[in-house]
């Protein structure tokens, strides 16, 4: 009975998300034809996914005359997202943005959608070779991992000696694997006396994530730092550090409100903002532009920026996160600059990492 109740609650969450986002078409822009477009995300519960679909929805609202729908399972569930994506490309055929965390299982569904004439843009996770998706909007995650490592070395010193424990919420996900590699390579280059351990599986579910990190903190009490590359890593590490009165450094990725507070109060020495709202906005705006011009999306990797969160910028980021409207206002200079030179910002898809 409990399982059936959870299933019904999950289904309700999916339906509510889709119906709510489908109403987001009241912008001032207009087109000769009302478009039916949408985005599929890995889950609708974690901040990183929410940031991206809010950005994508905002772009559709600004373009106007678009029925824009968001679909995603309540928790990260690749097969469930595949089914939602397949339904979306049937009902919203004018263009779909695909953000997933399990690229191989989306290869055939994406290729089928493209074969059926549906324009598909990959967001945050680069498309597989057989997917027939040729346009990708995302950050350089290896670079972002390197930025977190640089911030750690700045705190620890280049002559530091000891261990740094790394956690990975979803092993095998290219985005996260690239972040781990960026951390490891940069620490090895800048602080050769530091030995990295992991990445250990820390899970995307917050409760599992907390328990996984607690085990690692207890197993490595003398570690210099604990660094995570997923959403829940950041705030669960902060929570454990506060509870255990830890002297080690903690940090991670994304801009969940609890993560931002941990950076503001100094529990986490830094954080990495992959600027998910910006990615979502750009992927949607570019897709809409090309569809309305009767052209296929461009080919290649449209690289988007990210930044280090620290005491110098945390207050403005917290203000930015108050609403999608505040986020758009903050990002607008970047949006305008990047959209003004779309082809100039495109790199070979093979370079994506």
Steps between C-alpha positions, in 0.01 A plus 500: 500500500784739587667425167177578313464828691855603414440412134184713490681789669785475247258494207322803639830684527578425136159614383497818707844596374403448138170685524646794690785554256268462200327823608822704466432674170390850589809690378493812290663342194297341222528268207279422204434152634442387856778252575478191718839441663640363824782369715565162663705496823636212715295602806282785619617497862864610499615856453722450194213361291257763623743779409529368145132457431425840652754657265356316200145596596602864546640513146176356362297757692713782362470367145123474536233299321647168622337213683805392700486184710740364763513128577711304745464227765486596868841344563787418265373208294642453150242252365215714632646806329534307173126432502420862581735619223340266247156631591620859480637470145157372393299783658751787462656439161632848426809452715620321813793562735644183650689503829581154632751325724511167315597577138520141366134420569393816317695424182222317318205714627684819400590362157139395444379849589747659259400255225138602557591863436505625859785747567686380812760696695719334764538691825775456762578140396663459159310277256630157403628438148201297390236738634503719184486805730761744373458805725602507865482783756712449810791600718855366497470278804866403504577871524249548782654212696836667454359827637386325818844342540667838450281651771595213734873548436460870565370411848731207573819630340701349215728324751212325681541131576215262572188354343200649325192279474287534186136395468298429185121480521444311174806303383516469124320827428743686268426845645595385849787278391656800323470709815678230700778479243540878505536497879751214501717631217510854638587393855778277365640791301469776759553311826691174440511428874124443503372147438144463373272218609198392299279591340268323741135447410301755699156471330274777372222428752564739793443242773731245339747776426515607864562145620766438235690815593469433872665163443784663304557769764522233770728283285739788426498725809834659413414598143581855395178537302189327374390611153183392320394550139122459538213712626438331836874467576535871575232539765537156656873554550424835661245339731745230607780749555279707727375197693846347539675835555743401227819691429529370143391692190172419327363616165301388201287609206170672422289768663245330721395753769663285769824500301495876461446542873793267572727718286364821655558386859843356415420134565589423138808695395370534145266352242467466125204649317456333157246773421223258417229763445719660234552167322130426501415846370755490219403151383135603480562841340728358231262213422206740469697739278603230252158334490328831431751575225430161344855376559646201678692574823872560442751220540749490786553585865376839620723546804348686795684647800504414869651671802645452847273594791675672789454774758549765233199410286274284718257778595423591139453134409261451792303802374506359146347175621190662650297445182531416129437869431794600720716235335415629153579858598838392639588287198367737233839657410647152446192383312512799265874462439487127431191513278651783297767263369358148500723350233807671646446321832472152349782248534534149354262259670791261548661753737211494746592385848 
